[in-house]
């Protein structure tokens, strides 16, 4: 299943719509354009296993580049355009990219890369001129749209968000099949069986498509013949308006999106017709219980939460009804892989015991590109098919997973392990807090002290009284040892567009 199949049956159907303008790319157009790009890459010598990189904002052209690579047996990386030129040059060089395609909307950043990428990396720009780049439109415009006779299936190669250091390239083996052969993209059977994606799906993507989940859910939608509604960037009111305007059936969110929508004035939250929405998938971070309860009260039982990662080494899933029975859980294992919670010594722990999360999966492997040490560190010392990405949590007696945080964010105060995620979840619903991060700061007596770093609601001014109110708010909901000892106010927090806190910057 891939867009070429649907271009024959429903050529005029929208493969992607730009939410802000209504501009549409049909399946016939997506097929022709991705075929031209694939043939252009073949003509300049790219072959199965080679790599291309894309630097773009949320532009529909990304999908023709993606499918051009996927039908050529190539790896494709869509890079985070919020990174520095040095960060992006590292990813391009590390991946061994032979083609860089950039959007003219990011011309300044693209031009800064011109002399930082390898000399053998061809540079194309779409949407306008970019100094040092050839025109994408001119390069592929005269190329035949006839599909190549052999179209080996490629894959995306995502880089981690780098919230704990240098981004890591996550590389899986290429599928041994052609692009049109089943089962298609790894995400396709999952969204089809668990969420009911299909040809009638209208999928709203409010997040940046350089991130793994939005890119994979969008392209899985297209592999099944549905329509992607692509937002330029997330805005709470615009997202609700898009659901109504395009009769959105499926969508994907992170908890930060929910918090922003819930903090809209009541008259704005209630003005939109959201009755078309059948599935609202959310992930990226555990959703605070109070936030999810509010969303269920507003949207109904359409929320599906999952846990996974860019490495795709395992996943869990929980629907609304299950979550009501197991509030705070991110789901049961068995969706992809079997979960194991292990202590520092590698010993598997029992129900309710907090430790490092591993997934056992025999049908999937990955490696960190050019980093065998990180690859080895992700494997359990005694079970090579068990892998971890550093998340910490516990399984209950029914094998429902509860995440507490990442191992690297743990605070040790007075010899007690404290996981900031639970504290952040608590404080995120304080009426004066717009965003919050919890970190450990040096403490001469306790080793580390819990500090809340707070971005206030617009119009709210910091004060000593507000500091005490925030601390008291936590004390009314958390064990005392977990409560912040101090509060620091900042103008903004270093959060990625996918909702993850870049805590190393704090």
C-alpha positions as CSV (number, residue, x, y, z in Angstrom):
1,X,0.0,0.0,0.0
2,X,1.4,3.3,-1.1
3,X,0.0,6.5,-2.8
4,X,0.6,5.1,-6.3
5,X,-2.1,2.5,-5.6
6,X,-4.6,5.2,-4.7
7,X,-3.7,7.4,-7.6
8,X,-5.2,4.8,-9.9
9,X,-8.4,4.4,-8.0
10,X,-9.0,7.9,-6.6
11,X,-6.7,10.2,-8.5
12,X,-8.5,13.4,-7.6
13,X,-8.8,12.7,-3.9
14,X,-6.8,14.9,-1.6
15,X,-3.7,13.3,-0.2
16,X,-2.9,16.4,1.8
17,X,-4.6,19.7,2.5
18,X,-2.9,22.7,4.1
19,X,-5.1,23.6,7.0
20,X,-4.5,27.4,6.9
21,X,-5.2,27.8,3.2
22,X,-7.1,24.8,1.9
23,X,-4.4,24.2,-0.8
24,X,-4.6,20.6,-1.9
25,X,-2.3,18.0,-3.3
26,X,-4.2,15.1,-5.0
27,X,-3.1,11.5,-5.1
28,X,-2.4,11.8,-8.8
29,X,-0.2,14.8,-8.2
30,X,1.6,13.1,-5.3
31,X,2.3,10.0,-7.4
32,X,3.6,11.9,-10.4
33,X,5.8,14.2,-8.3
34,X,7.3,11.5,-6.2
35,X,8.0,9.4,-9.3
36,X,9.8,12.3,-10.9
37,X,11.9,12.8,-7.8
38,X,12.7,9.1,-7.6
39,X,13.8,9.0,-11.2
40,X,15.9,12.2,-10.8
41,X,17.7,10.6,-7.9
42,X,18.3,7.4,-9.8
43,X,19.6,9.3,-12.8
44,X,22.3,11.1,-10.6
45,X,23.4,7.7,-9.3
46,X,21.6,7.1,-6.0
47,X,20.9,3.5,-5.2
48,X,19.3,1.3,-2.5
49,X,20.7,2.1,1.0
50,X,21.8,5.7,0.1
51,X,20.6,8.6,2.2
52,X,18.8,12.0,1.6
53,X,18.0,14.8,4.0
54,X,15.2,17.3,4.0
55,X,15.1,20.7,5.7
56,X,11.6,22.1,5.6
57,X,8.8,23.5,7.6
58,X,5.4,21.8,7.4
59,X,5.1,21.9,3.7
60,X,3.2,19.3,1.6
61,X,6.3,18.9,-0.7
62,X,7.9,17.0,2.1
63,X,5.5,14.1,1.3
64,X,6.5,13.9,-2.4
65,X,10.2,13.8,-1.2
66,X,9.3,11.2,1.4
67,X,7.5,8.9,-1.1
68,X,10.2,9.5,-3.7
69,X,12.8,8.2,-1.3
70,X,10.6,5.3,-0.1
71,X,10.0,4.1,-3.6
72,X,13.8,4.2,-4.3
73,X,15.1,2.1,-1.5
74,X,16.6,5.1,0.2
75,X,16.8,6.3,3.8
76,X,15.3,9.8,4.4
77,X,15.8,12.1,7.3
78,X,13.6,15.2,7.9
79,X,15.7,17.3,10.1
80,X,14.6,19.6,13.0
81,X,14.7,23.1,11.5
82,X,14.9,24.7,14.9
83,X,18.4,23.4,15.3
84,X,21.5,25.4,14.7
85,X,23.5,25.2,11.5
86,X,26.1,23.2,13.3
87,X,23.5,20.7,14.6
88,X,22.1,20.2,11.2
89,X,25.5,20.0,9.5
90,X,26.3,17.2,12.0
91,X,23.2,15.3,11.1
92,X,23.8,15.6,7.4
93,X,27.4,14.5,7.6
94,X,26.6,11.8,10.1
95,X,23.9,10.3,8.0
96,X,26.1,10.4,4.8
97,X,23.4,12.2,2.9
98,X,24.0,12.5,-0.8
99,X,21.1,14.9,-1.4
100,X,19.9,17.8,0.7
101,X,16.5,19.3,-0.2
102,X,15.7,22.6,1.5
103,X,12.6,24.9,1.6
104,X,13.1,28.5,0.6
105,X,11.1,29.4,3.7
106,X,14.2,28.4,5.6
107,X,16.7,30.1,3.2
108,X,18.9,31.7,5.8
109,X,19.4,28.5,7.7
110,X,19.9,26.6,4.4
111,X,22.5,29.1,3.2
112,X,24.4,28.7,6.4
113,X,24.8,25.0,5.6
114,X,26.2,25.5,2.1
115,X,29.8,25.3,3.2
116,X,29.3,22.9,6.1
117,X,27.9,19.9,4.2
118,X,30.1,17.4,2.4
119,X,31.1,18.4,-1.2
120,X,29.4,15.3,-2.7
121,X,26.0,16.2,-1.3
122,X,23.8,17.7,-4.0
123,X,21.7,20.7,-2.8
124,X,18.2,21.5,-4.1
125,X,15.8,24.2,-2.9
126,X,12.1,24.4,-3.5
127,X,9.6,27.3,-3.2
128,X,12.1,30.0,-4.4
129,X,15.8,30.7,-4.9
130,X,18.3,29.8,-2.2
131,X,22.0,30.8,-2.7
132,X,24.2,27.8,-3.2
133,X,21.3,25.5,-4.1
134,X,19.9,24.4,-7.5
135,X,16.2,24.7,-8.1
136,X,14.2,21.6,-7.2
137,X,11.4,22.6,-9.6
138,X,13.9,22.9,-12.5
139,X,15.7,19.7,-11.6
140,X,12.7,17.4,-11.5
141,X,10.2,19.3,-13.7
142,X,11.3,17.8,-17.0
143,X,11.9,14.3,-15.6
144,X,9.5,11.5,-16.7
145,X,6.8,10.7,-14.2
146,X,6.8,7.1,-15.3
147,X,7.6,4.9,-12.3
148,X,10.9,3.1,-12.3
149,X,10.5,-0.6,-13.1
150,X,12.1,-1.6,-9.8
151,X,11.0,0.3,-6.7
152,X,12.7,-1.2,-3.6
153,X,11.1,0.0,-0.3
154,X,13.1,2.5,1.7
155,X,12.7,3.8,5.2
156,X,12.9,6.9,7.3
157,X,16.0,7.3,9.5
158,X,15.0,9.6,12.4
159,X,17.3,11.4,14.7
160,X,16.4,11.7,18.4
161,X,15.3,15.1,19.6
162,X,18.6,15.6,21.4
163,X,17.0,16.6,24.7
164,X,19.8,14.9,26.6
165,X,22.7,15.6,24.2
166,X,23.8,15.2,20.6
167,X,21.0,13.8,18.4
168,X,21.3,10.1,17.7
169,X,20.6,8.6,14.2
170,X,18.2,5.6,14.6
171,X,18.7,3.2,11.7
172,X,16.7,0.0,11.0
173,X,17.3,-2.5,8.2
174,X,15.7,-1.8,4.9
175,X,12.6,-4.0,4.1
176,X,13.3,-6.7,1.6
177,X,10.4,-5.9,-0.7
178,X,9.1,-3.4,-3.2
179,X,7.3,-0.3,-2.1
180,X,3.8,-1.5,-3.1
181,X,4.1,-4.9,-1.3
182,X,2.5,-5.7,2.0
183,X,2.7,-4.9,4.9
184,X,3.9,-1.5,3.8
185,X,5.1,1.1,6.3
186,X,5.7,-0.2,9.9
187,X,3.1,2.2,11.2
188,X,0.4,1.3,8.7
189,X,-0.9,-2.0,10.2
190,X,-0.9,-0.4,13.7
191,X,-3.0,2.6,12.8
192,X,-5.3,0.5,10.7
193,X,-6.0,-2.2,13.3
194,X,-5.9,-0.2,16.6
195,X,-7.3,3.2,15.5
196,X,-9.4,2.3,12.4
197,X,-7.5,4.4,9.9
198,X,-8.6,3.8,6.3
199,X,-9.6,5.5,3.1
200,X,-12.2,7.6,4.9
201,X,-9.7,8.9,7.4
202,X,-9.2,12.7,7.6
203,X,-6.1,13.0,9.8
204,X,-5.2,16.3,11.5
205,X,-1.5,16.8,12.1
206,X,-0.8,19.8,14.4
207,X,2.8,18.9,15.1
208,X,6.0,19.4,13.1
209,X,6.5,16.6,10.6
210,X,10.3,16.4,11.2
211,X,9.3,14.4,14.3
212,X,8.9,10.7,14.0
213,X,5.3,10.3,15.1
214,X,3.7,13.0,13.0
215,X,5.7,12.0,9.9
216,X,4.8,8.3,10.3
217,X,1.2,8.9,11.0
218,X,0.8,11.2,8.1
219,X,2.4,8.8,5.7
220,X,0.5,5.9,7.1
221,X,-2.7,7.8,6.4
222,X,-1.6,8.3,2.8
223,X,-0.6,4.6,2.5
224,X,-4.2,3.7,3.3
225,X,-5.7,6.3,1.0
226,X,-6.9,8.8,3.6
227,X,-6.4,12.6,3.7
228,X,-3.9,14.5,5.8
229,X,-4.8,18.0,7.1
230,X,-1.4,19.6,7.8
231,X,-1.2,22.6,10.1
232,X,1.7,25.1,9.6
233,X,2.2,25.1,13.4
234,X,0.1,24.4,16.4
235,X,-2.3,27.0,17.6
236,X,-5.0,25.9,20.1
237,X,-7.9,27.8,18.5
238,X,-6.8,27.0,14.9
239,X,-6.6,23.3,15.7
240,X,-10.2,23.3,16.9
241,X,-11.3,25.3,13.9
242,X,-9.6,22.8,11.6
243,X,-11.4,19.8,13.1
244,X,-14.7,21.5,12.3
245,X,-13.7,22.9,8.9
246,X,-12.4,19.6,7.5
247,X,-14.6,17.2,9.4
248,X,-11.5,15.6,10.9
249,X,-11.9,12.0,12.0
250,X,-8.4,11.2,13.5
251,X,-5.7,13.3,15.0
252,X,-2.6,13.1,17.1
253,X,-1.5,15.3,20.0
254,X,0.9,15.7,22.9
255,X,-0.2,16.6,26.4
256,X,1.1,20.2,25.9
257,X,-1.5,20.6,23.1
258,X,-4.3,19.5,25.5
259,X,-3.2,21.9,28.2
260,X,-3.1,24.8,25.7
261,X,-6.6,24.0,24.4
262,X,-8.0,23.6,27.9
263,X,-6.7,27.0,28.9
264,X,-8.6,28.7,26.1
265,X,-11.5,30.8,27.2
266,X,-14.7,28.8,27.5
267,X,-16.5,30.7,24.8
268,X,-13.7,29.8,22.3
269,X,-13.4,26.1,23.4
270,X,-17.1,25.5,23.0
271,X,-17.8,27.3,19.7
272,X,-16.5,24.5,17.4
273,X,-18.3,21.4,16.3
274,X,-16.0,18.5,17.1
275,X,-18.5,15.7,16.5
276,X,-16.6,14.3,13.5
277,X,-13.6,13.3,15.7
278,X,-13.5,9.5,16.3
279,X,-9.9,9.1,17.5
280,X,-7.5,11.4,19.2
281,X,-4.2,9.7,19.7
282,X,-1.7,11.2,22.1
283,X,1.8,10.3,23.3
284,X,5.3,11.9,23.6
285,X,4.9,12.3,27.4
286,X,2.6,10.9,30.1
287,X,-0.6,13.0,30.2
288,X,-1.3,14.5,33.6
289,X,-4.3,12.8,35.1
290,X,-6.3,16.0,35.7
291,X,-5.6,17.1,32.1
292,X,-6.8,13.8,30.6
293,X,-9.9,13.7,32.8
294,X,-10.8,17.2,31.5
295,X,-10.2,16.2,27.9
296,X,-12.4,13.1,28.4
297,X,-15.1,15.3,29.8
298,X,-14.8,17.6,26.8
299,X,-14.2,15.3,23.9
300,X,-15.6,12.0,25.2
301,X,-14.1,8.6,24.9
302,X,-12.1,9.2,21.7
303,X,-8.7,9.4,23.4
304,X,-6.2,6.7,22.8
305,X,-2.8,7.0,24.5
306,X,0.3,5.1,23.5
307,X,3.9,4.9,24.5
308,X,6.6,4.4,22.0
309,X,9.8,6.1,20.8
310,X,11.7,6.9,17.6
311,X,13.7,3.7,18.0
312,X,10.3,1.8,17.7
313,X,11.7,-0.9,20.0
314,X,8.3,-1.4,21.7
315,X,5.0,0.2,22.5
316,X,1.9,0.1,24.7
317,X,-1.6,1.2,24.1
318,X,-4.6,2.2,26.2
319,X,-8.1,3.4,25.2
320,X,-10.4,5.7,27.1
321,X,-12.3,3.1,28.9
322,X,-9.2,1.3,30.1
323,X,-7.6,4.5,31.2
324,X,-10.6,5.3,33.4
325,X,-9.8,2.0,35.2
326,X,-6.1,2.6,35.2
327,X,-5.7,6.4,35.4
328,X,-2.1,7.5,34.7
329,X,-1.2,4.4,32.7
330,X,0.2,4.6,29.2
331,X,-1.2,1.1,28.4
332,X,-0.4,-2.6,28.4
333,X,2.5,-4.2,26.6
334,X,2.1,-6.7,23.9
335,X,1.3,-4.2,21.1
336,X,4.9,-4.3,20.0
337,X,7.2,-6.2,22.3
338,X,7.1,-7.4,25.9
339,X,7.9,-4.9,28.6
340,X,10.4,-5.6,31.4
341,X,11.3,-3.4,34.3
342,X,14.9,-3.9,35.6
343,X,17.0,-2.5,38.4
344,X,20.4,-1.0,38.1
345,X,22.0,-4.5,38.2
346,X,19.8,-5.7,35.3
347,X,17.6,-7.9,37.5
348,X,13.9,-7.9,36.5
349,X,11.7,-6.2,39.1
350,X,8.3,-7.1,40.3
351,X,4.9,-5.4,40.0
352,X,4.9,-1.8,41.3
353,X,8.7,-1.6,41.5
354,X,10.3,1.4,39.6
355,X,13.1,0.7,37.3
356,X,14.5,1.0,33.8
357,X,12.1,0.0,31.0
358,X,13.2,-2.5,28.4
359,X,11.2,-4.1,25.6
360,X,11.8,-7.6,24.4
361,X,11.2,-7.8,20.6
362,X,12.5,-10.5,18.3
363,X,11.1,-9.0,15.1
364,X,12.8,-5.6,15.1
365,X,16.3,-4.3,15.5
366,X,17.8,-0.9,15.4
367,X,21.2,0.7,15.8
368,X,22.4,4.2,16.6
369,X,24.2,5.2,13.4
370,X,27.9,5.5,13.7
371,X,27.7,4.9,17.4
372,X,28.3,1.2,18.4
373,X,28.8,2.2,22.1
374,X,25.3,3.8,22.3
375,X,23.8,0.8,20.5
376,X,25.4,-1.6,22.9
377,X,24.4,0.5,25.9
378,X,20.7,0.3,24.8
379,X,20.9,-3.5,25.1
380,X,20.2,-5.4,28.4
381,X,23.5,-7.0,29.6
382,X,22.0,-10.5,29.7
383,X,19.3,-10.4,27.1
384,X,20.4,-8.9,23.7
385,X,16.8,-8.8,22.4
386,X,15.8,-6.5,25.3
387,X,16.5,-2.8,24.6
388,X,15.9,0.5,26.4
389,X,15.9,4.2,25.5
390,X,16.3,5.3,29.1
391,X,12.7,5.7,30.3
392,X,11.8,4.8,33.8
393,X,8.6,3.4,35.1
394,X,6.8,0.4,36.6
395,X,4.3,-2.3,35.6
396,X,1.2,-3.0,37.8
397,X,-0.1,-6.5,38.5
398,X,-2.1,-6.4,35.2
399,X,1.0,-5.4,33.2
400,X,-0.2,-1.8,32.7
401,X,2.8,0.5,32.3
402,X,3.2,3.7,34.3
403,X,6.1,6.0,33.3
404,X,7.8,8.1,35.9
405,X,10.5,9.9,33.9
406,X,13.8,9.4,32.1
407,X,16.7,8.1,34.0
408,X,18.8,11.1,33.1
409,X,16.3,13.5,34.7
410,X,16.1,11.8,38.1
411,X,16.8,13.9,41.2
412,X,18.6,12.4,44.2
413,X,17.7,14.3,47.3
414,X,18.9,13.0,50.7
415,X,19.4,9.6,49.1
416,X,15.8,9.5,47.8
417,X,15.2,9.1,44.0
418,X,12.7,11.7,42.8
419,X,11.3,11.7,39.3
420,X,10.3,15.1,38.0
421,X,7.5,14.0,35.7
422,X,5.0,13.5,38.5
423,X,5.7,16.9,40.0
424,X,5.5,18.6,36.5
425,X,2.1,16.9,35.9
426,X,0.9,18.2,39.2
427,X,2.0,21.8,38.7
428,X,0.9,22.0,35.1
429,X,-2.7,22.4,36.1
430,X,-2.0,25.3,38.5
431,X,-4.2,28.2,37.2
432,X,-1.3,30.7,37.0
433,X,1.2,28.3,35.3
434,X,1.5,28.2,31.5
435,X,4.4,25.8,31.5
436,X,6.7,24.1,34.0
437,X,9.9,22.0,34.3
438,X,11.3,20.5,37.5
439,X,15.0,20.0,37.9
440,X,17.5,19.2,40.6
441,X,19.8,22.0,41.9
442,X,22.9,21.6,44.1
443,X,22.2,21.4,47.8
444,X,25.0,21.2,50.3
445,X,22.9,19.2,52.8
446,X,20.7,17.0,50.6
447,X,22.9,16.7,47.5
448,X,20.1,18.0,45.3
449,X,17.1,20.1,45.9
450,X,13.8,20.1,43.8
451,X,13.3,23.3,41.9
452,X,10.3,24.3,39.7
453,X,11.1,26.4,36.7
454,X,7.9,28.2,35.8
455,X,6.6,30.1,32.8
456,X,3.5,32.0,34.0
457,X,0.2,32.6,32.2
458,X,0.2,35.8,30.1
459,X,-0.5,38.8,32.3
460,X,0.5,37.0,35.6
461,X,3.4,38.7,37.4
462,X,5.9,36.8,39.6
463,X,5.9,37.4,43.3
464,X,7.0,35.9,46.6
465,X,3.3,35.2,47.4
466,X,3.0,33.3,44.1
467,X,6.1,31.3,44.9
468,X,4.5,30.2,48.2
469,X,1.2,29.5,46.5
470,X,2.9,27.2,44.0
471,X,4.7,25.3,46.7
472,X,1.5,25.0,48.8
473,X,-0.3,23.8,45.7
474,X,2.2,20.9,45.3
475,X,2.1,20.1,49.0
476,X,-1.6,19.6,48.9
477,X,-1.2,17.0,46.1
478,X,2.3,15.3,46.5
479,X,4.4,13.7,49.1
480,X,6.3,16.4,50.9
481,X,9.8,15.2,49.8
482,X,8.7,15.6,46.2
483,X,7.6,19.2,46.6
484,X,9.7,22.1,45.2
485,X,11.9,23.8,47.7
486,X,12.3,26.8,45.3
487,X,10.6,28.3,42.3
488,X,12.3,30.2,39.5
489,X,10.4,32.2,36.9
490,X,11.4,32.4,33.3
491,X,10.0,34.0,30.2
492,X,9.9,30.7,28.3
493,X,11.0,27.1,28.6
494,X,13.2,25.2,26.2
495,X,10.5,22.8,24.8
496,X,10.6,21.2,21.4
497,X,7.6,21.5,19.1
498,X,6.7,18.0,20.0
499,X,6.3,18.9,23.6
500,X,9.5,17.5,25.0
501,X,11.5,19.6,27.5
502,X,15.1,20.1,26.6
503,X,16.2,19.9,30.2
504,X,19.9,19.9,29.5
505,X,19.5,23.6,28.6
506,X,18.1,24.4,32.1
